[in-house]
């Protein structure tokens, strides 16, 4: 069987063309393994106090950074494809493939945390002093991932806003952060894409008006059913519950209420982008909306997996240093990391909340002939 890295010759074929000659670089040269495999500098060894688990700590975090680089590579390419008015179906398929790749990488990163947990707290303490003032907060690439996805500075916890303290002496790092904050994020581009959802036009199918009428009709039917309840306490309970649900729908149908929630940080999408997301969710079984719905699902997967990765990291830090000690970079350690698990760090928070606004299938406004024809073309 031919070696997959041996060009046009097999692993044991003496007549094969010598590697590293006219056919190109050999495996190690192409991957620059001499640099990659010699980049594990153990400070405990330099200090003549070698700690075995320091090597694991370094390799694991270097692996994280390599995968972060690939995620950035994929994100940049997806954002470039989204940054056009008319997104071709072939491009949508490619976006789906690359989003799925990011999801699989993030799953790998989540599963990588238990490897670090094979190190005991005492093992970590043996070399922890060598890390100061190094901190995971100083991972430039992870900050870039957050910014490119759409985490805003004002959504971060206070300590997490201190870019200048972490990268102040690195002008290239500060420039990269500034650029990532100024250019369109994935959230920005997804919003513009959702705002172009066919069927939202008021002079066409006008989905939003139809959805509002259907929601009101559904709630009115619920009221009629509740009024038939013979027990007054139960009847009042159901009526109160229906009114609460009416307020939930009001939060999306009343533009002023929606925008107040956005300004407060409880929602992310623009008014029209939220409409597009709800329409795609309702009609996801239509061929034209199948791929867009998959995109929205993968974006939620990315948010979920980053949250899982944060959570695993928080638990590992608590296990290693407890909940009272300071982190190596001057943060409050466990307390700071735990604060990053809140919804303020979910970029696509609105997608998670779409189920709040669902109505029964038989209440969903049926597509008319012209709308079906548009979705087929």
N, C-alpha and C positions, 0 to 999 in steps of 0.2 A: 504494500500500500504506500502510495506516495506521501511524503511528508508535506503538510500544508504550507510549510515555511521554506521549502527547499527549491523554489522556482520550478525548473523543468527537469529536475533529477530527483531520485528517491533518496531516502536517508542512508541506505547502504549500497548505493550504486556507484562503483568506482569510476564509471565512464561519464558520470554526470558532470555538468559544467561547474567548475569551482565557484563557490559562493563568494561574493565580495569582489568579483571581477567585473566583466562588462555587463552582467545582468542586473547590477545594482547592489545595494547594501545588504549585509547579512542581518539576521533577526535582531541581534543585540545592538548593532549600529543604528538600525532604523528606529528602534524604540529608545535609543540613548540610555541603555540600561546601566552603562558605566556611571552615569550621573544619578539616575534614579536610585539605584541600589547602594550608592555610596553617600546618600544624603541623610542618613540616620545618625546624627551627631548626638551621642549620649553624653550629657554634661557630667553625669556621675562618673563616667570613665575618665573624662578629662581631669576630674577632681580626684582620681585614684580611689574612688569609692563606688565601684560599679554596682548598679541596681538592676537586676535582671528585667523587671517589668517596665523600666523606662523605655526599652526598645519597643515593646508592645504599644505603649502609649503614643510614641512617635509615629510608628507605622500606621496605626489606626487613624490618627488625625491627618496624616498625609494622604491616606486613601480617601478620607472625607473631602479633602481639598481638591483632589483630582476629579472626584465625582461632581463636586460643586462646579468645577470648570466646565464639565460636560453639560450640566444643567444650564449654565449661562449660555453656552454655545447653542443649545437647542432653543432656549427662550429668545435669544436674539434673532434666530432664523424665523421663528414663529411670529414674532412681532413685526418683522419685515414683511412677511406675507399678509398679515392682517392690516397693515398700514396702506391699504388701497380701497377705493370705493366699491369696486365690483369683485367679489371673491369668487373665483372659478371653483367648480366642484372638484377638479383635480387638485387644486391647492388645499381645499378642505380636507381631502383624504390625507394629504401630506401633513397637514397640521395635526390631524388626529393621530397619525403615526408617531409624530414627535412628542405630542403631549403624553401619549401612552408610554413612550420611552422614559420621559421624565418621571412618570408615576412609578415605573418599575425600578428606576434608580433610587427613588425615595424609599421604596419598600426595602431595598437592599440596605440603605443607610439606617433605617429603623432596626433592621435585623442585625446590624453591626454592633449596636450598643451592648448586647449581652456578652460580646467578646471582651470588651473592656471590663465588664463586671466579673470576669474571672480573676481580676486583680482585687486583692483585699484592701480595706482601708489602711492597714498597716503597711502594705506593699506601696501604696500610693504615697503615704507619708514619708517613706524613705527617700523619695526624690522630689516631693512637691515644692520644696524650697527653691529648687532650680528653675521652676516655672515663673516665679515672680519677676517682673510684673506681667508676664504673658497671660493672656486670657482668651477664651473663645470669643469674647466680645470683639476682639481684634481681628476676627476672620473677615477680611475685606470681601471675599467672594460671597460669603453668606449675606452680608449687608447688601451687596449688589443684587443678589437673587431676590431679596425682600423688596428692594426698590424697583427692580424691573417687573416684579409681579404687581406691585401697587401699594405696598405698605407706606403710608404717609408719615412724615416726621411727627406731626401732631397727634398721631394715634399711638405712638410708642410711649412706653413708661419713661419717666424722667431720665433715669440713668442711661437708657438705651438711645437717648438723643445726643449724647456727648461724643459725636464723631471727632471733633477737634482734639479731644483728650486722647483718643485711641490712635488717631492717624495724623495728628497735628504736625509731626516732623516729616511726614511723607507726602510731598506735594503731589506726586503721581496718584497716590491713593485718594487724596482729597479731591483731585480733579475727576477721578473715575466716579466717586460718589456723587459729586455735583452733577456730572453728566447724566448719571442714572436717575437722578431726581428730576432733571429738566426734560428728558426725552419722554415720549409717550410710553406709559407702562402697559402691561398686559391688561390691567383693569380698564384703562382709558380706551384701548383699542377694542376690547370686547364690548364696552358700552356703545361705542359708535357702530359696531357691527350689529348689535341687538336693536339699536334704534332704526336700522334699515330693514327690520323684519317685515316681509310682505304681509299685508292684511291689517296693518296699523293705521293706514291712511283713512282720514275721516271722510274723504270723498269716495272711498272704495268699500271694502268689507267692514271697516270700522269695528274691529274686534273689541276695543275697549268699551265702547258704548253697549255693544251686545253683551259683553261679560258683566258689566254693571247691572244691566236689566235682568240678566239671568240670576245674579247673586241676590238681588232684591226680591225676585220672585221666589227663590229658594227659601229665603229667610221668612217671607210672608207665609209660605206653606208651613214652615216650622212653627210659626206663631199659631196658625189655625189648629195644628195638631196638638200643641201644648194646651190650648184653651179647652180641649176636650178632656183633659185630665181631671177626674172627679175630685181628687184630693187637693185642697187649696195649697198646702205647703209644697207639694210636688209641682203643681202648676206654676206657682210663683218662682220656684227654682229654675224650671225650664225656660220661663220667660226672661228671667235675669240672665241666664246663660246665652240665650239668643241675642239679647241686647249687647252683651259683651262681644259676641261674634260680629254683630253689626258694626261695632266700633273698630274691630280689626279690619273689616272691609273698607270702612271709611278712611282708614290710614293709607290706603292705596288709591282710592278713588278721589279723595280730596287732595289736590296737588299741594296746597299749602301745608297740610299735615305731613305729607311725604317729605317735602323739602325741609321742614323743621326737624324731622327725624334724621335726615342726611346731615344737616348742620350740627346736630348733636352727636353724630358719629354712630348712630344706631342703624343706619343704612348707608350703602355705598353707591348704588346705581342711580342714574338720572331717572326722572319720571318715565320717559319714553323707553329707556333701556329695560326698566322693570316690566313694562308692558310687553316688550318683545320676549323677555325670559318666560313670562307667564304663558304667553301664546304658544311658544315652542313646547313648553311643558304639557299644555293641554292637548296639542295636536302632534305629539311626538311620533305617533304611529303613521302619520302621513309621510310618504317617501321624501319629500322636500325638507322635512323637519327632522328626519332621523339622524343625519350627521350633526346638525346643530345641537340636538339634544345630547348626543354623545360627547360633543365638545364641552357642554356645560357640566356633564357628569365628571369628565376628566379634570376639569378645573376644580370641582369640589374635592375630588380625590387628592389633588395636589395640596390643597389647603388642609385636608384631613391628615395626610401623611406628615406634613411639616409639623402639625400640632402633635401628632403621635411621637415624632422624633424629639420635639421639645419636651414632651412629657417624660419619655424614657430618659432623656438627658437630666431632667430635674430629679427624677427618682435616683439615678445613678449618683448625682452630686450629693444628694441628701445622704445616700448610703456611704459615700466616701468621706465627706467632711462634716456631716450633720447639718442642722438647720440654723445654727447660730454663727458659725465662723464666716468671715469675709471670703469672697472669691479671690482668686489669684490676681485679678485685674483691678481690685479695689471696689468691686460691686458688693452688694450684700449677699452674694453667693446664692444659696438655695432660695431665699426670699425673693430676690430679683428674678431669678429664672422662673419661679412659680408664677410671677406676675405676667410673664409673657404668654401664658396659656389662655388668657382671656380672649373674648371675641374681637377685641380691638386689633388683634394680629391676623384675623381671618380676612383675607382680601376679598373673597367672593362670598361674604356673609349672606348677601341677599339670596343667593342660590340655595343655601341651606334652609332659608325661611320660606321658600316658595310653597311648601306643603301647607303652610298656614292659611293660604288663600285658595286652596282647592275647593271645588264644588263637585257634587256627584256627576258621574259620566253622563247620565241622562239629562243633566241640567246644562252641560257645556253647549254653547251656541253651535248649531250645525253649520258646516261650510256651505255656502251657496255655490251655484254652478260656476260663476266667474272666478270665485276664489279657488275652487278645486282645479280649474283649468290653469290658473296661475301657478299653483303648487306643482302641477305636472310638468309645466314648461321650464 
